[in-house]
Amino acid sequence: MGWAVVIPLQVDPSVIAQGVNYVWILVVSFLIFFMQPGFALLEAGQVRAKNVGNVLMKNMTDWALGVLVYFLVGAGVATIVGGLTSPGGFDVAAAFSYIGDSGAWIDWLFGAVFAMTAATIVSGAVAERMDFRAYIVFAATITGFIYPVVQGMTWSGGLLSGSGYIGAALGVGYLDFAGATVVHMCGGIAGLVGAKMVGPRKGRFDANGDSQPIPGHSMLLAVLGTLILAFGWYGFNVGTQATVLATTESGGLEFMGAALGRVALVTTLGMGAGAVAAMIVSTSYQGKPDPLWMANGLLAGLVAVTGAVPHVTWWGGLILGALGGAIVLPAYRWTVDSLKIDDVCGVFAVHGVAGAVGTALIPVFAVSGFSGTQLVMQVIGVVVIAAWTILASAVVFAIADAAFGLRVSEEEEVEGLDVGEHGVSVYPEFVGDAGPDGALGSPTATDGGSNVRTDGGVEEDEAVEANGGDSQ
């Protein structure tokens, strides 16, 4: 028989709580990072086979370059902006002290994965025709400056926070819990600006200015990427509820189950309602339910509740998610048909519009009751973030255009960016055999309504694009 000696340890409950909360932040940061392959698959599925490698390259660059820039520059910029736009002032040395402070690195990582998400959203809007060098310039700038300024005005105690100049004047701070506008709308609007400035893909609009769908090559990859994003989104939303254990006044520990549960529930209801609403709207528009539009609605529902999850009732979260999903197709059609902007993956509709609507309406469904002052603050916050993102993005894209040219040559676009920009082919077995532009057509289009034969092929009709074999 063995003997064991148990020695009681007197451990400060706050140390236990801090340790558990730090582990939680690390785990959810890893989960949010897993959204990166989700974005890669979602975007890769919505482009033609000849451009898949370019999409993958941009997604890897967003992360690899982005984390370096955000570590060396971006996180400090956010702190400086927070001080500049509030009465508190700022200290440049203190703003960058996290670089040498190992105790701050976990919190830095949590902030970094949010910055990378904002950057990655942009690549889906400008796919299939942007020069890779120009894209690198923008990816570095959004992670080092554009997004950090938004973070500084909000989460870092600046202009729109309760202690910032606008927030203090109104007596309330801007509510965006996990980044519906700080991250998603910022990325969605930046993508829209980039898509406008780089111009539409060859064949996207006919001689009359009418949009002509360009099908992506894989519905499978797009939907699989959507579901991976939805999984990672629990890290995004529930992870922002960073306190799992809290200390009580009596010196005990309290598990924050109610707060975590509300965020998890509203996140889940939002994504479900968004997907169902988009399915209903796309069916009424096209006559049949479209898997890709349902996927977009699921993501839009998530975006719509991302800023609201701890603030609204469960039924409010359901309504916000449904609104996000219902509006995504009309918003996309407006972008393409009225603005004539070729946003390949519909990032403005999914991330920009849904983020703005969901965040602005938080006071309408708030657990604490309606507040007119809070509604005013929400609208002001949406407008300020949108205006900054539009202005800053336009300037950066203009600089990249002057330095390298935003767009690849017509020959590279026809050949495909995989070969033209990177000298590779993701699908060497069949790319180049499907048509004069070397692209494999398929019935996956964000516009919906692809003509699919019962034998699995794509109908050939007079709407075939000028640049090759993608049927409409």
C-alpha positions in Angstrom: 0.0 0.0 0.0 1.4 3.4 -1.0 1.3 6.5 1.2 0.5 10.0 0.0 1.0 13.2 1.9 -1.4 16.0 1.1 0.0 19.5 1.8 -2.7 22.2 1.6 -1.6 25.2 -0.4 -2.8 28.8 0.3 -3.3 30.2 -3.2 -4.7 33.7 -3.8 -8.0 33.2 -5.7 -7.1 36.2 -8.0 -4.0 34.2 -9.2 -6.2 31.2 -10.1 -8.7 33.5 -11.8 -6.0 35.2 -13.8 -4.4 31.9 -14.8 -7.7 30.5 -16.0 -8.6 33.6 -17.9 -5.2 33.8 -19.6 -5.5 30.2 -20.8 -9.0 31.0 -22.0 -7.8 34.0 -24.0 -5.0 31.9 -25.6 -7.5 29.1 -26.6 -9.9 31.5 -28.2 -7.1 33.3 -30.0 -6.1 30.0 -31.6 -9.8 29.5 -32.5 -10.0 32.9 -34.1 -6.8 32.1 -36.1 -8.6 29.1 -37.4 -10.9 31.5 -39.2 -8.0 32.2 -41.5 -8.4 28.9 -43.4 -12.1 29.5 -43.4 -11.6 32.8 -45.2 -9.2 31.1 -47.6 -11.6 28.4 -48.5 -14.6 30.7 -48.8 -12.8 33.1 -51.1 -11.0 30.3 -53.1 -14.4 28.7 -53.9 -15.8 31.9 -55.2 -13.0 32.6 -57.7 -12.2 30.8 -60.9 -9.7 27.9 -60.7 -7.0 30.0 -62.4 -6.9 32.4 -59.5 -7.1 30.1 -56.5 -3.4 30.2 -55.8 -3.5 34.0 -55.7 -6.3 34.0 -53.2 -4.4 31.6 -51.0 -1.2 33.7 -51.3 -3.1 36.8 -50.2 -4.6 35.0 -47.2 -1.3 33.8 -46.0 0.2 37.2 -46.5 -2.6 38.8 -44.5 -1.5 36.7 -41.5 2.2 36.4 -41.9 2.9 40.1 -42.8 0.0 41.4 -40.8 1.1 40.0 -37.4 4.6 41.5 -37.9 3.2 44.9 -38.8 0.7 44.8 -36.0 3.3 43.8 -33.4 5.8 46.5 -34.4 3.4 49.3 -35.3 -0.3 48.6 -35.2 -0.9 47.9 -31.5 1.0 51.0 -30.5 -0.8 53.2 -33.0 -4.1 52.1 -31.5 -2.9 53.2 -28.0 -1.7 56.5 -29.3 -4.9 57.2 -31.2 -6.8 56.4 -28.0 -4.9 59.0 -26.1 -5.0 61.6 -28.9 -8.8 61.4 -29.2 -9.6 61.5 -25.5 -8.6 64.0 -22.7 -6.2 61.4 -21.2 -3.3 62.2 -23.5 -0.6 59.7 -24.5 2.9 58.6 -24.1 4.6 57.2 -27.2 7.1 55.1 -25.2 4.3 53.6 -23.1 2.2 52.9 -26.2 4.9 50.5 -27.5 6.0 49.1 -24.1 4.1 45.8 -24.9 6.9 44.9 -27.3 9.3 44.2 -24.5 6.8 43.2 -21.8 6.1 39.4 -21.8 3.2 40.0 -19.4 1.4 41.9 -22.2 2.0 39.4 -25.0 -1.1 37.3 -24.5 -3.4 40.4 -24.7 -1.4 41.5 -27.8 -2.1 38.2 -29.5 -5.8 38.5 -28.8 -5.8 41.9 -30.4 -3.7 40.7 -33.4 -6.1 38.0 -34.5 -8.9 40.7 -34.7 -6.6 42.9 -36.8 -5.8 40.0 -39.2 -9.5 39.4 -39.7 -10.1 43.0 -40.8 -7.3 42.6 -43.3 -8.4 39.3 -44.7 -11.9 40.5 -45.5 -10.5 42.9 -48.1 -8.9 40.2 -50.3 -12.3 38.7 -51.2 -13.5 42.0 -52.7 -10.5 42.7 -55.0 -9.9 39.1 -56.1 -8.9 38.1 -59.6 -7.4 41.4 -60.8 -5.4 43.2 -58.2 -1.6 43.4 -58.5 -0.1 41.4 -55.6 2.4 44.1 -54.8 -0.3 46.7 -54.4 -2.2 44.3 -52.2 0.8 43.8 -50.0 1.0 47.6 -49.5 -2.7 47.7 -48.4 -2.4 44.6 -46.2 0.5 46.2 -44.3 -1.3 49.5 -44.0 -4.6 48.2 -42.8 -3.0 46.2 -40.0 -0.5 48.9 -39.1 -2.6 52.0 -39.4 -6.2 51.9 -40.8 -7.6 49.3 -38.4 -5.5 50.4 -35.4 -7.0 53.9 -35.7 -10.5 52.4 -35.5 -9.4 50.3 -32.6 -7.9 53.4 -30.9 -11.1 55.4 -31.3 -13.2 52.6 -29.7 -11.6 49.8 -27.7 -8.5 51.7 -26.7 -10.4 54.5 -24.9 -10.5 57.1 -27.7 -13.0 59.3 -29.5 -16.0 57.1 -29.4 -15.5 55.4 -26.0 -17.1 56.6 -22.8 -13.9 58.5 -22.0 -13.4 59.9 -25.5 -14.4 63.4 -26.7 -17.6 62.3 -28.4 -18.5 59.7 -25.8 -17.9 62.0 -22.9 -20.0 64.7 -24.5 -23.0 62.4 -24.9 -22.4 60.5 -21.7 -22.3 57.1 -23.2 -19.7 55.1 -25.1 -20.0 53.4 -28.4 -21.1 49.7 -28.1 -19.4 47.2 -30.3 -18.6 44.1 -28.2 -16.6 42.0 -30.6 -16.0 44.1 -33.7 -19.1 44.1 -36.0 -18.0 47.6 -37.2 -14.5 47.9 -35.6 -13.4 44.8 -37.5 -16.0 43.7 -40.0 -17.4 46.9 -41.3 -13.9 48.3 -41.5 -12.8 45.4 -43.6 -16.0 45.4 -45.7 -15.8 49.1 -46.5 -12.1 48.9 -47.3 -12.8 46.1 -49.7 -15.5 48.1 -51.4 -13.2 51.0 -51.9 -10.5 48.7 -53.3 -13.0 47.0 -55.6 -14.2 50.4 -56.9 -10.7 51.7 -57.5 -9.2 48.6 -59.2 -12.3 48.3 -61.4 -14.4 45.3 -62.4 -13.1 42.1 -63.8 -13.0 41.7 -67.5 -16.5 40.6 -68.7 -18.2 41.5 -65.4 -20.4 44.1 -67.1 -21.6 44.0 -70.7 -21.7 46.9 -73.2 -25.0 48.2 -71.6 -23.5 48.1 -68.1 -25.6 45.1 -67.0 -23.8 42.7 -64.7 -22.8 39.3 -66.0 -22.2 36.7 -63.3 -18.7 35.1 -63.2 -19.1 31.8 -61.5 -16.6 30.6 -59.0 -15.0 27.2 -59.3 -16.2 25.4 -56.2 -19.4 25.6 -54.2 -17.9 22.9 -51.9 -14.9 25.0 -50.8 -17.1 28.1 -50.3 -19.6 26.4 -48.0 -16.9 24.5 -46.2 -15.1 27.8 -45.6 -18.3 29.3 -44.3 -18.8 26.6 -41.7 -15.2 26.8 -40.5 -15.7 30.6 -40.1 -18.8 29.9 -38.1 -16.9 27.6 -35.8 -14.1 30.1 -35.3 -16.7 32.9 -34.7 -17.4 31.4 -31.2 -13.8 32.4 -30.4 -14.5 35.8 -31.8 -17.7 36.5 -29.8 -17.6 34.2 -26.8 -13.8 34.8 -26.5 -14.3 38.5 -26.1 -16.1 37.7 -22.9 -12.6 37.3 -21.6 -13.4 36.8 -17.9 -14.3 33.1 -17.2 -13.5 33.3 -13.5 -13.9 36.4 -11.3 -13.1 37.0 -7.7 -15.8 38.0 -5.3 -15.7 40.5 -2.5 -15.6 37.6 0.0 -12.4 36.3 -1.6 -14.0 33.5 -3.5 -14.3 32.6 -7.2 -17.3 33.1 -9.4 -17.8 31.4 -12.7 -19.2 33.8 -15.3 -21.5 31.2 -16.8 -24.5 33.6 -17.4 -22.4 36.1 -19.3 -20.7 33.4 -21.4 -24.0 31.7 -22.0 -25.8 34.8 -23.3 -23.0 35.6 -25.7 -22.9 32.0 -27.0 -26.7 31.8 -27.3 -27.1 35.1 -29.2 -24.2 34.2 -31.5 -25.9 30.9 -32.3 -29.4 32.4 -32.8 -27.9 35.1 -35.0 -26.2 32.8 -37.4 -29.2 30.5 -37.6 -31.6 33.3 -38.3 -29.3 34.9 -40.8 -29.0 31.7 -42.8 -32.7 31.0 -42.8 -33.6 34.6 -43.7 -31.1 34.6 -46.6 -32.5 31.3 -47.8 -36.0 32.8 -47.9 -34.9 36.0 -49.7 -32.8 34.1 -52.3 -35.6 31.7 -53.0 -38.1 34.6 -53.6 -35.5 36.3 -55.8 -34.3 33.3 -57.8 -37.1 30.8 -57.5 -35.0 28.2 -55.8 -32.9 28.2 -52.6 -29.2 28.9 -53.2 -26.6 27.3 -51.0 -24.1 30.1 -51.4 -26.6 32.8 -50.5 -27.6 30.8 -47.5 -23.9 30.7 -46.5 -23.6 34.4 -47.0 -26.7 34.9 -44.9 -25.2 32.8 -42.1 -22.1 35.0 -42.1 -24.1 38.2 -42.3 -26.2 37.1 -39.3 -23.0 36.5 -37.4 -21.7 39.9 -38.3 -24.9 41.6 -37.3 -24.9 40.2 -33.8 -21.1 40.4 -33.2 -21.3 43.8 -31.7 -24.5 43.1 -29.8 -24.1 39.7 -28.2 -23.9 40.7 -24.5 -26.1 43.8 -24.8 -29.4 42.5 -26.4 -32.1 40.0 -25.5 -32.0 36.6 -27.1 -35.0 37.5 -29.3 -33.3 40.7 -30.2 -30.3 38.8 -31.3 -32.5 36.5 -33.4 -34.1 39.6 -35.1 -30.7 41.3 -35.7 -29.3 38.1 -37.3 -32.4 37.7 -39.5 -32.1 41.3 -40.6 -28.4 40.8 -41.5 -29.2 37.7 -43.5 -32.3 39.2 -45.2 -30.4 42.3 -46.3 -27.3 40.6 -47.7 -28.7 39.8 -51.2 -30.4 43.2 -51.8 -27.2 45.0 -50.5 -25.1 42.9 -52.9 -27.4 43.7 -55.9 -27.3 47.4 -55.0 -23.5 47.2 -55.0 -23.3 45.5 -58.4 -26.3 46.9 -60.2 -26.4 50.5 -58.9 -22.8 51.3 -57.9 -21.3 49.0 -60.6 -18.7 47.7 -58.2 -17.4 44.2 -58.7 -17.2 43.0 -55.1 -16.3 39.3 -55.9 -17.2 37.8 -52.5 -19.8 40.3 -51.5 -17.8 41.4 -48.5 -19.5 44.8 -48.3 -22.9 43.3 -48.1 -21.9 40.6 -45.7 -19.5 42.5 -43.5 -20.1 46.1 -44.1 -23.9 46.5 -44.3 -24.7 43.7 -41.8 -22.2 45.1 -39.3 -23.5 48.7 -39.6 -27.2 47.7 -39.2 -26.6 45.2 -36.4 -24.5 47.6 -34.4 -26.7 50.7 -34.9 -29.8 48.9 -33.7 -28.3 47.5 -30.4 -30.3 50.1 -28.3 -33.5 49.0 -29.9 -33.1 45.4 -28.5 -31.0 46.2 -25.4 -31.5 44.1 -22.2 -31.4 47.4 -20.3 -34.1 49.0 -22.3 -34.2 51.5 -25.1 -31.9 54.6 -24.9 -32.2 57.4 -27.5 -28.9 58.8 -26.5 -27.3 55.4 -27.0 -28.9 55.1 -30.5 -27.4 58.5 -31.4 -24.0 57.3 -30.2 -24.3 54.2 -32.3 -25.2 56.0 -35.5 -22.4 58.5 -34.9 -19.9 55.7 -34.3 -20.9 53.9 -37.5 -20.6 57.1 -39.6 -17.2 58.0 -38.1 -15.7 54.6 -38.6 -17.1 54.4 -42.2 -15.8 57.9 -43.1 -12.4 57.1 -41.7 -12.1 53.8 -43.5 -13.3 55.2 -46.8 -10.9 58.1 -46.7 -7.8 56.2 -45.5 -8.4 53.2 -47.8 -8.8 55.5 -50.8 -5.5 57.2 -50.0 -3.6 54.0 -49.5 -5.0 52.4 -52.7 -4.1 55.6 -54.6 -0.5 55.4 -53.3 -0.3 51.7 -54.2 -1.6 52.5 -57.7 1.0 55.2 -58.2 3.8 52.9 -57.0 2.9 49.7 -58.8 -0.5 50.0 -60.5 -3.5 48.5 -58.8 -4.4 46.2 -61.6 -2.6 43.4 -63.4 -2.3 43.5 -67.2 -5.1 42.3 -69.4 -3.0 39.4 -70.5 -2.3 38.3 -66.8 -6.0 38.6 -66.0 -7.0 36.4 -68.9 -4.2 33.9 -68.2 -5.0 33.8 -64.5 -3.2 35.4 -61.5 -1.8 32.0 -60.4 0.5 31.9 -63.4 0.9 35.6 -64.0 1.7 36.6 -60.4 3.1 33.5 -58.8 4.1 31.1 -61.6 2.0 28.2 -60.2 -1.2 26.3 -61.0 -3.4 25.0 -58.2 -5.2 22.7 -60.6 -2.6 21.6 -63.2 -4.7 18.6 -64.3 -7.5 20.7 -65.9 -6.7 24.4 -65.9 -6.1 25.5 -69.4 -8.3 22.8 -70.9 -11.7 24.4 -70.2 -11.6 27.4 -72.5 -9.5 30.1 -74.1 -8.9 31.9 -70.8 -7.6 28.8 -69.1 -10.5 28.9 -66.5 -12.7 26.1 -65.3 -16.3 27.2 -65.2 -18.8 26.0 -62.6 -22.2 26.9 -61.3 -21.0 28.8 -58.2 -21.7 32.5 -58.5 -22.5 35.1 -55.8 -25.1 36.5 -58.2 -26.9 33.2 -58.1 -29.0 31.8 -60.9 -26.4 29.7 -62.7 -27.7 27.5 -65.5 -26.9 24.0 -64.5 -27.6 21.0 -66.8 -28.8 17.7 -65.3 -25.6 16.1 -66.4 -23.6 18.4 -64.2 -22.3 20.7 -66.9 -23.0 24.4 -67.4 -25.4 25.7 -70.0 -23.7 27.5 -72.9 -25.7 30.5 -74.0 -25.3 33.9 -75.6 -24.3 35.3 -72.2 -20.9 33.6 -72.2 -18.2 36.1 -71.1 -15.9 37.8 -73.5 -12.9 36.6 -71.7 -13.6 32.9 -71.8 -15.8 29.9 -71.0 -17.7 31.0 -67.8 -21.4 30.5 -68.6 -23.9 32.8 -67.0 
